[in-house]
Amino acid sequence: MRRLLCSVIGGMTFVTGAAWGAAITQTSNLPPDSGEYRTAAQVHADYLVSGNTYELDNIRHHFFINIVNSSCGVGCEMDQFNSTVDADLFINNVFAQHIVMFGQVTVDVFNKNVGTPGTPFNTEMVQLDLSTGGPGPLVRESPTLHSFGQTEIDNLGGTFRITSFFDVFTDLSLDGGQNWFPSTSSSQVSLQETPEPATFVLTGLALAGLGFLTRRRRAGR
């Protein structure tokens, strides 16, 4: 059952003061045919589990495949696809491991339009089911909280600029889905250009250095 009627959602403004990001694409399709959704440096997903803090940092949501677009009502497009999420896992502020999760995503898109410039329209992530494919954490979109976002598609004449973000509420499970722990707040991801491989390696090294210094500062508190 849909958590809200499409006719109601389509007329709402979900998020204000959000940090928009953009990528240049070859088509106006959603999800974008290039780019990835990433968290800003200060953004992470925190979960309190039996007195311990589990934290997902440097979240990257990308590699959108097996895309199916269908109608979910008047002015509503439902996008279902598979994707990959990379993140660094910290436990009590100590780096534990880099994890790669795979799973299905469903996004509802309301009153989609393409223009020069386009008009922002509302979106909602209604499904995110991620696993490592083996022993490891599971992550899902919250079944009780709304993960709203907005998107704008500008026609550049041959290419498109897609500007988009989501505020995503997630739950974490460490026992195969028997128990779920909600994130302490939403995690905002915004669409960005995918870094070139060499740039990504250098950026990763820089982030690792900053992360090490940050952890040392936290540990010294």
N, C-alpha and C positions, 0 to 999 in steps of 0.2 A: 504494500500500500504506500502510495506517495505520501511524504510527510506534510506536504502543503499542496494545495491546488495550484495548477500552473497559472490559472487566470489571476490568482492572488499574487504569486511570486513574481510574475512578469512585470507587475506594476510597482514593485518595491525597489528601493535603493538600499543595498545591503551593507556596504562598507564605505566609510568615509576616512579621509586622511591616509589612504593606503599608499604604499610605495610601488609605483608602477614600474614594470620593466617591459622590454620590447625585443622582438626578433624579426628579421626580414625573411619572408617565406616566398615560395614559388606559387602557392595557391592560397585561397582564402578559407580552406577547409580547417575544421577543428577536429581533434587537436592539431596544433601546428605541425607542418611537415619538416620543420627544422627548429633548432633552439631547445632549451630545456628550462624547467622550473627549478629555481635555486633559492635557498635561504640566504639572507644577508649574514654578515659575519657575526652579528650580535644575536641572531635568531637561532633557537634550537627547540627541540621538543623534550620536555622534562616529565618524568614519571616517578612517583613515589611508590616503591615496592618493598614492603616489609622493613621499613626504616632505612632503606637505601635509595639513592637517587640514580636513576638511569637516564642518560641524556644522549639524544641523537643530534649531532652537529654536522655542519657542512652537507646538508641534504641536497641531493640532485635527483630530480625526477625527469626521466627522459626515455628515449627509444620506444616511441609509441608505435605499436604494430597491431595487426588484426583489427583494424578500425571498422566499426559498423555504426552508421548514422541512421536514425529513424525518428519518427514523429512521436512525441509524448503529449500531444494536445495542440490546441490552437496557439501558434506562436512559440511552440516549445520543440526543441531538437534534443534528442537523447544521443549522446556519443558514448559508445562502449568500446574499450580497447584494452590491450595488454601493455604493460610498461615495466620499467626497471627503476628502482630507487637505490642510490648509493648513499651511505652515511657513515660517520664515525661514531662508534659507541663508547661512551664514558660511563664508568660506574664510580659514584662518589668522587667525581672530578678527576679520575684516573683513566687514561686511555685504555680501553679493553681490546677493541678490534675494529677493523673496517668491515662493514657488512654490505652485502649486495642482496636485495630482495626483489622478487618478481611477483606480479599478480595483476588482477583485473581492476579496471577503473570504470566508473560510470559518472558522466557529467551531464547535467541538464542545462541547456542553453536557452535563454528566453529573449525573444524578439531580436534574433540575430540580424545584423545588417552590415553592409560593406559600403564605404563611401570615401569621399575625398575632401575633408577627413570623414571618417566614420563616426557614428554616435555610440558611446559606451552602452553596453547591454549587460544584464545580470546573468550570472552563472551559479551553479551549485554543484559541488562534488557530493554525490549521494552514495558512492561505493568506492572503497579502496581496501583491497584485501591482499596483503603482502606476506610472503614467506621466503625463506632462504632456500627452499627446496630440500631441506634436511633439518637436523637438529639446530635450533636457533630461535631467535625471537620472531614473533608474529606481530604485525601492525595492521590495524584496520581503521577506517574512518568511523568516527563516533556514531553509534546508532541512535543517540539521543540529542546531540548537538549539531547545528547546521554549519557546514563548511562552505560559506558564501565567497563569491568572487565577482570580478567584473572583467570585461574584455572589450577592446576596440579594434576594428579592422580597417586600416586605411589603404585604399587603392593607390599605389604609386605609379601605375601605368606599366604593367608587365610583371611587377612584383608587388608584395603586400607587406605592410608593417602591422604586425599583430602585437598589441599591448595588452598584458593580462596579468592578473594576480589571483591568488586564493588565500583565504585564511582557513587553515585546515585543523580541525580538532581530531586527534587520533587516540586510540587505545593501544596498549602494549600487553602482550602475553608472553610469559616465559615457560609455560607448561603445556604448549600445544593447543591453547585455546580454552583450557578449563577455567582459567581466571584471567580477567582483563583489568588493566589499570589505566585510568584516563590521564591524558596529559594535563598538566597544571594550567595550561593556557593554549590558545591556538598558535600555530606556526605559520607565518606568512611566507609563501613562496611566490616569486615573480618570474615571468618569462624573460630569459636572457639568451643572447647568442651563445652557441656552443663554442667553448674555447678551442683554438687549434691545438693539436696534440702537444707541441713543444711548449706553448703558452700554458697549457693545463698542467704540465709537469712542473714548470717553474712556479706557477701559482700554488700548486699542491705543496711544494717545498716551503714556500713562504708561509702558507697557512699552518703547516706543521710546526714551523719555528714559532709563529705567533701563539699557536695552541700550547706549545711547551712552556713558553713564558707565562701565558695566562694561567696554566695549571700550577706553575710554581708560585705565582702570586696568590692564587686561591689557597694553596697548601700552607702558605705562610701567614694566613689570616688568623 
